[in-house]
Amino acid sequence: METKTTELDSGVLAYLRQADATYRNGFDDDEMKQVFLEGVFEEIQGSEVKLSLMKSTCFVIEQFVEQAQAEQLVQILQAFQTRFKEVAHSQQGCHVLQKALQQVVILWQLHGLDQTEVFPDLCDVIIKSSDWLKQDDALTEWMTDTYATHVTRSIIETLGGIMLVHQHHNKESKISVVKQKKDILLAKESLPKKFLLRLKKLVTLLSNLNKQSMAEILTDTSGCPCVCTLIQVLSLRLPKTLKRLCSQIITTCTKDNNSTVLILCKDRTGSRAIEAIFEYGDLQSCLTLYSIFAQDQDTFLELACHPVANFVIQKLISSNSLQHKFDETFELLVPRIEDIFAENKYGVVQKLAEQCLKHKSYQVKFLDTLMKTFHCEEEDQKKFIIPLIASFSTYDTFITSGKKIPDLTNIVYHGALLLQTLFKFSKTLLVSKSITVMPVRHSVSLACSISGSHVIDSFVSSQTIKQKWKTKWFDKMKDQFHVIACDKYGSRVIDNIWKSADVDIKTMLAECLAPQADVLLADQYGKHLHRNFGLRQFIHRRTEWDDFHARQIKKRKVFEDLFADLIIVSTKHI
């Protein structure tokens, strides 16, 4: 319930509104901002809880907390202790409390809080905050509450000296947006031992839950992310404790039979916990789960084709702990790839392809299986492998009897992703031939597609494709480069080719584009390439253009050689 404004001094509210306006106007320097924030926290002292629980003021407090110093964080966290549970379980207060805990880690990284006078007080108030999770056996409630779960995750991260990247969902654009650029990971030796002891205590409390309570947490939309956060933090801080937690989760779920784990894999929420174990868990836990899933091919295939469980299988395939099991996984899935494609579970096939980059001996069999899946095993059919995979069409449906080769109009995201991986294989003869013999209009379609453009990028930048195939493709596309250059995505392809090209390729591109210079200048995308490639200079002062790019290539080679030498030297010292 929102706190009534009558409980607050009207002067505090008026001051806060004025402070908000002042803050939004900005400051000349950081020193002025810090003086201002000191005044704000001094003015709101004694009213922190009430202001954090009010809808009209919580967001103002939140923005000040995000800029607070250690002394101010101690002030606000100590104030919250009087009504900690109420604040954590409220829609408004939970975010203020979360930001305060996150700011501790941020300041710790920036200024080394463990060397400051206020550090002991800060540690004490964090420990007091974590103690709330174990009171009255209410851990399940803290993890599953819609609002308190944010605070619980932040407490876990703060105790581990970590701030993990989290995503929020943008309702308007329907995409996930990462607010924080990368994880923050403090040095383990800088953490107080009592922080890690509190983490161990939380694991003990969680491990002691009965099967029903554990299932409630793992299948709850708020509870499961808490468990996943705990698993990730423990993987970085307490590997032995992580092993105990993962083992307990699996033991609890398999207490009567293995069906509970299989059901959990098919649960839209609970499956995330199994994914986390495969990604961060210990070897024995991963092997235990693997033995349950791989008990027979039908069970494995069922999971791989399930709308939710297929993501668990993807994590299983890419798990570092199960790399020695890839041969078994490969033999279980590859014979049934056509069934997986039929269920549109392209991610599973993509993960297999990515693992084949590490396990090169399986690449030939994987390619043979793909050709069989797309019905292009005959020699005259293999040349269509690129457009077939790009559109996820079989040869029979793409090339109909007695008709000419159709246009490549439907380029599928996962098809383009799979092709990018195939261009990294050690054996690339099949895909290299295909991209050089397929119709020019197919290459144009790929280059001018939001997904397909990355296929061309991968082909050009591949370290395993011989230069003769790239040169052959360049020669074939000479008359179409200006068309590609005037497309939103195609212009990026041409630009990427230019950035990695030697003088000969750059000269070839300039010669192809120069006759269409006016067309490029009139196009919203082409004009940028015209400027970046120096086409005006190329047309009117060719010698200067040649000299300039020759010098640039030499300069780049010098830096590449220097960088290679530095890597060799640093490797010797390791």
Disulfide bonds with the S-S distance in Angstrom:
none
